[in-house]
Amino acid sequence: MPLAPWTVAALAASLCFGAHYVLLRAASGRIGDALGGFVLEVAAAVGLLLLFVLGPKDNVATTTSGLVWSSLSGLAITGGVTLLFMSLRLGGPVAGTGTIALGGGVALAALVAPFLFAESLTPRRLLGVGLGLAATLVLASEG
């Protein structure tokens, strides 16, 4: 079965998120939670600025609502990153904290998206969310 066009980018994103969690764990306890989140966000902003200036250009028109939604998403990430720093500093294992934060977020988004964006709420999606939550529980309860 051939991969959908978005799959390669999503798989590459998973590698980036995996590296993010490992690097975040290495930093936790060596920097304050809020300052760690701030440094992370500044580094991300610099990286994004470089991509914006030097990277490939897309043909998507920028709208006010796009700017607002992107800003709100950034604020949500800021809260999540700061809380991840805290949970790792408090001794949470990468497998547990990362799985709860990312897996829980994905499950929530998968359940809410049908109501917000008219995506299908299929038995397959519900099975996937259930399996993801089961994996989250297994990894979160580890040692």
C-alpha positions as CSV (number, residue, x, y, z in Angstrom):
1,M,0.0,0.0,0.0
2,P,1.6,3.3,-1.0
3,L,2.0,6.0,1.7
4,A,-0.3,9.1,1.6
5,P,1.6,12.3,0.6
6,W,1.5,13.6,4.2
7,T,2.9,10.5,5.8
8,V,6.6,11.1,5.1
9,A,6.4,14.6,6.7
10,A,4.6,13.1,9.7
11,L,7.2,10.4,10.1
12,A,10.0,12.9,10.0
13,A,8.1,15.0,12.5
14,S,7.9,12.0,14.8
15,L,11.8,11.8,14.7
16,C,11.9,15.5,15.6
17,F,9.5,15.0,18.5
18,G,11.4,12.0,19.7
19,A,14.7,14.0,19.7
20,H,12.8,16.8,21.4
21,Y,11.7,14.6,24.4
22,V,15.2,13.1,24.8
23,L,16.8,16.5,24.7
24,L,14.2,18.0,27.0
25,R,14.9,15.2,29.5
26,A,18.6,16.0,29.3
27,A,17.9,19.7,30.1
28,S,15.4,19.1,32.9
29,G,16.7,19.7,36.4
30,R,19.6,21.7,34.9
31,I,17.5,24.8,34.2
32,G,14.3,26.2,35.7
33,D,11.0,25.0,34.2
34,A,9.9,28.4,32.9
35,L,13.4,29.5,31.8
36,G,13.9,26.1,30.1
37,G,10.6,26.6,28.2
38,F,11.6,30.1,27.3
39,V,15.1,29.0,26.0
40,L,13.4,26.2,24.0
41,E,10.9,28.6,22.5
42,V,13.5,31.2,21.6
43,A,15.6,28.5,19.9
44,A,12.5,27.3,18.1
45,A,11.8,30.8,17.0
46,V,15.3,31.3,15.6
47,G,15.1,28.0,13.8
48,L,11.7,28.9,12.3
49,L,13.0,32.4,11.3
50,L,15.8,30.7,9.4
51,L,13.4,28.4,7.7
52,F,11.1,31.3,6.9
53,V,13.9,33.4,5.4
54,L,16.1,30.7,3.8
55,G,13.7,27.7,3.3
56,P,11.4,26.8,0.5
57,K,8.4,29.1,0.0
58,D,4.9,27.8,-0.1
59,N,1.9,29.3,-1.9
60,V,-0.5,29.5,1.1
61,A,-2.1,32.9,1.7
62,T,-1.7,34.3,5.2
63,T,-4.9,35.3,6.9
64,T,-5.7,37.0,10.2
65,S,-7.5,33.9,11.4
66,G,-4.4,31.9,10.5
67,L,-2.2,34.2,12.5
68,V,-4.6,34.0,15.5
69,W,-4.8,30.2,15.5
70,S,-1.1,29.9,15.1
71,S,-0.5,32.2,18.1
72,L,-3.0,30.3,20.2
73,S,-1.3,27.1,19.2
74,G,2.1,28.6,20.3
75,L,0.7,29.5,23.7
76,A,-0.6,26.0,24.1
77,I,2.9,24.6,23.3
78,T,4.5,27.0,25.7
79,G,2.3,25.7,28.5
80,G,2.9,22.1,27.5
81,V,6.7,22.5,27.3
82,T,6.9,24.2,30.7
83,L,4.8,21.5,32.3
84,L,6.9,18.8,30.6
85,F,10.0,20.4,32.1
86,M,8.3,20.2,35.4
87,S,7.2,16.6,35.1
88,L,10.7,15.5,34.0
89,R,12.4,17.5,36.7
90,L,10.1,15.8,39.2
91,G,11.4,12.4,38.1
92,G,9.1,11.4,35.3
93,P,10.6,9.0,32.8
94,V,10.7,10.0,29.2
95,A,8.5,7.1,28.1
96,G,5.8,8.0,30.7
97,T,5.8,11.8,30.4
98,G,6.3,11.9,26.7
99,T,3.6,9.3,26.1
100,I,1.1,11.0,28.5
101,A,1.7,14.5,27.0
102,L,1.9,13.6,23.3
103,G,-0.3,10.5,23.3
104,G,-2.9,12.2,25.5
105,G,-2.9,15.3,23.3
106,V,-3.2,13.2,20.1
107,A,-6.1,11.2,21.6
108,L,-7.9,14.4,22.7
109,A,-7.3,16.0,19.3
110,A,-8.5,12.9,17.5
111,L,-11.8,12.9,19.5
112,V,-12.4,16.6,19.2
113,A,-11.4,17.1,15.5
114,P,-14.6,15.5,14.1
115,F,-16.7,18.1,15.9
116,L,-14.5,21.1,15.0
117,F,-13.4,20.2,11.5
118,A,-16.0,17.7,10.2
119,E,-13.5,14.9,10.2
120,S,-15.0,11.4,10.3
121,L,-15.5,9.7,13.7
122,T,-15.1,6.2,12.5
123,P,-14.8,2.9,14.4
124,R,-11.2,2.8,13.1
125,R,-10.4,6.1,14.7
126,L,-12.1,5.1,17.9
127,L,-10.1,1.9,17.9
128,G,-6.9,3.8,17.3
129,V,-7.6,6.2,20.1
130,G,-8.4,3.3,22.4
131,L,-5.2,1.5,21.6
132,G,-3.2,4.8,22.0
133,L,-4.7,5.3,25.4
134,A,-4.0,1.7,26.4
135,A,-0.3,2.2,25.3
136,T,-0.3,5.5,27.3
137,L,-1.5,3.7,30.4
138,V,1.1,0.9,30.0
139,L,4.0,3.3,29.5
140,A,2.8,5.8,32.1
141,S,2.6,3.1,34.8
142,E,6.2,1.8,34.1
143,G,8.4,1.7,37.2
